C-alpha cells in the first residue's frame, strides 16, 4: 500500500510505517490537541475576518488544519499497515492521557496492556485477584485496572 499526501508533511508514509507505534500514537494525540486549539482560535478570529491580516491568518490556519488532519490519517493508516488492527478506531480519536504508574510501579502505555494481553500488574493464575489480600495501595476497585 502507498499513500501520497496532498499537503507537505514532515515525513513520508514509508517513514511513518517504520515509526514505533507509541511514537505514532503520541503524535496523533499531539496533533489532535493542536487541531482542537487551532479550531477554537479560528472561531475567535471569525469575528475580525474583514481585516485583511486576519483573513490571511484564517486562510493559513485552514491549510494547517487540513495538513494536520491528513497527517493523522497518514499515521493511522501506517499503524494499520503495521498490523494495529484498531488504528482507525476510537482509541486513536482521543488525546492520550498522562502516563500513570500502576500499583506495582510499572508504567502502562501503548504496547503494554492495550494489545489484548493481560496488563503487567494483573494477578498471576491462581493468585487472589482482590487488592486487599495481595497488598492494597489505597485504590478502590473502580480505580484499579487498565486505563487506556
N, C-alpha and C positions, 0 to 999 in steps of 0.2 A: 504494500500500500504506500502511496505517496500523497503528500499534501503540499500544495503551493499556496502560500498566503497572499492575500490581496494587499496587505499593508506591510511595511518594513517591520521586521521582527529581529530581536537581538540574537536569535538562534534559529537554526533550521529545524525542520521536522525530524530529520535523521538524528540531529543532536538531541532533540527532546526525547526521542525514544531511548537514547543512551543514558539519560539522567536517572539518578537514583529516585525511586518512587516517592520517597519522603521529600526530596527537593522539589519535585513536581507538585506534590500536594501543598507544600508550603507556598510555592509560587502562585498556585491557584488561589489560595486564601489571601495572599497579599494583594493580588490583582483584584479580587472581589471587593476587598476593603477599599482599595483605591477607586474603583468604579463607584462604589457607594458614596464616597466623599465627593467625587467629581460630579455625580448626578445632582447632589444637593447644592453644590456650587452653581451648576448650570441653572437650577431653578431660581437661585438668588440673582443671578446675572440677567435673567429674562426681563426683570423689571427695568433694566437700563439698556436694553438691546438696541435702542435707537441711536446710541452713541457709537460712532464708527470703531473705536478701540474695543469696546465691549462686544460689539457684533463680531469682530475678528477673533476675540478670545473665545466666544461661544463656538464659532466655527472650528477653531483649533481643538477645543475641548471635545467636540463631537468626533473629530478624527482620532483623538487619543482614546476615546471610549470605544470606537469601532476597532481600533488596533488591539486594545486590551481584551475586548470580548473575543476577538479572533485568536489571541494568544492563549486564552483559557481553553477555547475549543481545541486548539492545536495540542496543548498539554494533556487534555482529557483523551484526545484521540491517540496520542503517544502512549498514555497509560494503558488504554485498551489494547493497543498493538503489542505491548509488553505482557499482556495477559491479566491485567487488573480488570476483571470482568465487570465490575460495577463502577468503572471510572467515569461513566456518564450518569451515574445515579445521584441521588440526593446527597450522599455523603460529601461529594465534592462541591456541592452548591452552598455549603455553609462555611463561614470562616473558621479556621482551626482554633480550637480552644487552647489556652496556655497549657503546656505540659505540666502535669501534676505527678508527684511521686505516689506510687501505690503504697499499700500498707506495709510492704516488705522493703521499701526503699528503691525498688526498680522503677524505671521510667517506662510508661506506656508510650504508644505512638504508632505511627504508620509501620506496618510490617510486624508489630509485636502481638497485638491482640485483635486486630481487625481482619485477620486473614482466615478466620474460620477455626483457628486452633484455640485451645484453652489459653486464657490470659496467664501471664507469668506468675501472678500471685494466686492462681486457683489452687484449691486443695488437691493433693495427690489422691489417686484412687485409694479408697479405704480410710482416708483421713477424714475426721469430722469437719464438716463444712461450716459449722457455726463459728462466728468470730469469738464468742465467749470462751470456748474451750481451746482454741488454738492461739489465744493471745489477742485480747481486744486492744484496739488502738483508739477507742472512743468513737469510732464511726458507727452509725446505726446501719441497719441493713439497706436502707434506701440509698445511702451514700456510697456503699461499697460496690464493687463490681467493675465492669469495663465501661469506661467513659470514652465515647468517640466524639 
